[in-house]
Structure formats: structure tokens, C-alpha cells
Amino acid sequence: MAVSEKHEGFTAEEREAMKDRAKEVKSARRARSGAKANTEPEVLAKIAEMDDADRILAEKIHRIIRAVAPDLQPKLWYGMPAYARNGKIVCHFQCAAKFRTKYATLGFSDQAALDDGTMWPTAFALTKLSAADEERVADLVRRAVG
């Protein structure tokens, strides 16, 4: 690292994601006192705010997950659509615009039953979803929920 380079800590996008997560935790604490909250409208609203390319992908991912794993609860996680079982994130969608990256990703947590030997992918880059890609996503989600 050159002497003139400065490390400024978190990017603005990372700070925003942390603020989103803090709001989500507060909201979840409030919801614990009552019945299980329906958080799907929040997820759909967040998806609707995305730019066209990310929104199209997020809508398809959401439809696939709801169809093949209806027991997963949609919720926001760091301001991104995520899907949880018993309050623990199983998978999530990260739009490309969120952190100004080249592509969106579909990620799986350690709660997903995707273990395969000693090494396996936990995130997949998405630029478009063909019918074959959609079936692959559906298969991954089915495997993830066991």
C-alpha cells in the first residue's frame, strides 16, 4: 500500500446497509411481543425500489423461493430481500446497485443444506435468468431447505 493511500473505513453503501440492519433488528424486537409479523410487503416494497435490471432478477428470485419453499419467511436483511426459517436467514438476494457491483448475487447461509464434500459455492452471480437458470435456482432452494 502506498503511503498516500488512505483507508477510510466503511463505504457509504456499507454504512447504509448497517443502518438498515439496525432498523430491522429494532423492528424484529418490537414484533416479538405479538404474533409473527408479515414482512413480505416490506420485501416487495424494497424490490419495487430497485433499478430495472435488479428488480427483474429480484422479482424472479422472490417468485421462485415463494413457490418452492413457502415456509421460508421473506424479510429484509441489511436492506436486502432475504428468506428465513425460524428467524435464521437461509438465502438472500443482493442487488448489483446496493454496493455498485458488476452483478447481483443469490447467497446462501450456513443454514442452507447445500454442503457437498469439503468445498461448495454459497453465492451465485446473476446477470439474467433463463428458464434453465430459474430451474437451477429452484433446485438450489429446494436443497437448501432440505
C-alpha positions in Angstrom: 0.0 0.0 0.0 1.4 3.4 -1.0 1.9 6.0 1.7 -0.5 8.3 0.0 -3.4 5.8 0.0 -5.9 6.3 2.9 -8.2 3.7 4.4 -11.4 5.5 5.3 -13.2 2.5 6.9 -16.6 1.6 5.7 -18.0 2.8 2.4 -21.2 4.9 2.3 -23.0 1.8 1.0 -21.7 -0.4 3.8 -22.7 2.2 6.4 -26.2 2.4 4.9 -26.5 -1.4 5.0 -25.6 -1.4 8.7 -28.2 1.3 9.4 -30.8 -0.8 7.5 -29.8 -3.8 9.7 -30.1 -1.8 12.9 -33.7 -0.8 11.9 -34.5 -4.4 11.0 -33.3 -5.6 14.5 -35.4 -2.9 16.2 -38.4 -3.8 14.2 -37.9 -7.5 15.0 -37.7 -6.8 18.7 -41.0 -4.9 18.6 -42.7 -7.7 16.6 -41.6 -10.4 19.2 -44.2 -9.1 21.6 -47.0 -10.0 19.3 -47.8 -12.6 16.6 -45.4 -13.3 13.8 -45.2 -10.2 11.6 -45.9 -10.5 7.9 -42.8 -8.9 6.5 -43.4 -9.8 2.9 -44.8 -6.4 2.0 -41.6 -4.7 3.2 -39.6 -7.1 0.9 -41.8 -6.4 -2.1 -41.5 -2.7 -1.5 -37.7 -2.9 -1.4 -37.7 -4.9 -4.6 -40.0 -2.3 -6.2 -37.4 0.4 -5.4 -34.6 -1.4 -7.3 -33.5 -0.3 -10.7 -35.0 -2.3 -13.6 -32.2 -4.9 -14.0 -32.0 -5.7 -10.3 -35.8 -5.5 -9.8 -36.5 -8.1 -12.6 -34.0 -10.5 -11.1 -35.3 -9.9 -7.5 -38.9 -10.5 -8.6 -38.0 -13.8 -10.3 -35.9 -14.9 -7.3 -38.8 -14.0 -4.9 -41.4 -15.9 -7.0 -39.1 -19.0 -7.2 -38.4 -19.0 -3.5 -42.1 -18.5 -2.5 -43.1 -21.3 -4.9 -40.6 -23.9 -3.9 -40.1 -23.0 -0.2 -43.3 -21.3 1.0 -42.3 -22.0 4.6 -39.4 -19.5 4.3 -40.3 -16.1 5.7 -39.4 -13.2 3.4 -37.7 -10.4 5.4 -35.2 -7.6 4.9 -31.6 -8.3 5.9 -29.2 -5.4 5.6 -31.8 -3.8 3.5 -31.9 -6.7 1.0 -34.5 -9.3 0.4 -33.8 -12.4 2.4 -35.7 -15.6 3.3 -35.6 -17.2 6.8 -36.6 -20.3 8.6 -37.2 -19.9 12.4 -35.7 -16.4 12.2 -32.4 -17.5 10.6 -31.5 -16.4 7.1 -31.3 -19.3 4.6 -30.8 -17.3 1.5 -30.7 -13.7 0.3 -30.6 -11.5 -2.8 -28.1 -8.7 -3.2 -28.8 -6.3 -6.0 -25.8 -5.0 -8.0 -26.7 -1.4 -7.3 -26.5 -1.9 -3.5 -22.7 -1.9 -3.4 -22.1 -0.8 -7.0 -21.0 -4.2 -8.2 -20.9 -5.8 -11.6 -23.7 -8.3 -10.9 -26.4 -9.2 -8.4 -25.9 -12.3 -6.2 -28.0 -15.0 -4.7 -26.4 -16.1 -1.5 -26.9 -18.9 0.9 -26.0 -19.0 4.6 -24.7 -21.9 6.7 -28.4 -22.6 7.5 -28.8 -23.9 3.9 -28.4 -27.6 3.4 -26.0 -27.3 0.5 -23.0 -28.9 2.0 -21.2 -31.1 -0.6 -17.9 -32.6 0.4 -15.3 -30.1 1.7 -16.0 -27.2 -0.6 -19.1 -25.8 -2.3 -20.4 -22.4 -3.6 -22.5 -20.3 -1.3 -23.2 -17.3 -3.6 -24.1 -17.2 -7.3 -23.6 -14.2 -9.6 -26.7 -13.2 -11.5 -27.0 -11.1 -14.7 -30.1 -12.6 -16.3 -32.2 -15.7 -15.5 -33.0 -18.1 -18.4 -35.6 -20.8 -17.9 -32.7 -23.2 -17.2 -31.2 -20.8 -14.6 -34.6 -20.4 -12.9 -34.8 -24.2 -12.6 -31.3 -24.3 -11.1 -32.2 -21.7 -8.6 -35.4 -23.6 -7.7 -33.3 -26.8 -7.2 -30.8 -24.9 -5.0 -33.5 -23.5 -2.9 -35.2 -27.0 -2.6 -31.8 -28.4 -1.5 -31.2 -25.5 0.9 -34.4 -26.1 2.8 -33.8 -29.9 2.9 
